[in-house]
Structure formats: structure tokens, C-alpha cells
Amino acid sequence: MTTTQLSAEQEARAREYESLILQRLGVIGQKPIADANGLSISTVSRWGSDGEYGRWCKTLSLLGLQVVPEDARCHPADYIDSLKTLAKRCLEHESKRPGPLGWD
């Protein structure tokens, strides 16, 4: 059996995912998760102590999937890069614009 090591970037993403999941778990509690999955609260509680959340977060990271808040919007990286370039150019032109004219 061979093991695949996650890159440092994948490990960091997995930790971020786990943190987000644990934060949300703290907000809604374990009971809704247990009820939705037909499990006992103690089973859901053990997921945290057994490292189950961490294992799933590493799996998601390795698969190239993301965990994001429901209200987040995800866009392709090239789209975001284009927006950053456009914003940078606009800011550069804005800084070169002359000040107000004397009659303004």
C-alpha cells in the first residue's frame, strides 16, 4: 500500500477547511448533523476526537475540492486574475489623473 503525501499547500487548505467546519459545527451544534445522518450525537462527537473531520478535509484537498461558506462565490482563477489586472490598471490611471481645475 502506497501513501500519497499532501503538499504543504494541500495541508494548509485541509486545515482551513477543518477550521471552517468546526466553526460551523459550533454554531449549529451536533444534534442537527446527527439527526440529518440518522446517527447518535455521541457518534458525531466522536468524529471530532477521532480526527474524522481532518481526514475528510485532507481528502477534499487532495481531490481539488473546496469547502466554502454557503454565501461564498467561487470563480475560476483566470477570471479573478483578470479582475485584479483591471483593478490595478484603473488605480494606476486614477493616480495619474490631474487634480481639480481652478474653477471646480
Secondary structure, DSSP 8 states (H G I E B T S, - for coil): -------HHHHHHHHHHHHHHHHHHHHH-SHHHHHHHT--HHHHHHHHHTTHHHHHHHHHHHTT-----TT-----HHHHHHHHHHHHHHHHHHHHS----TT-
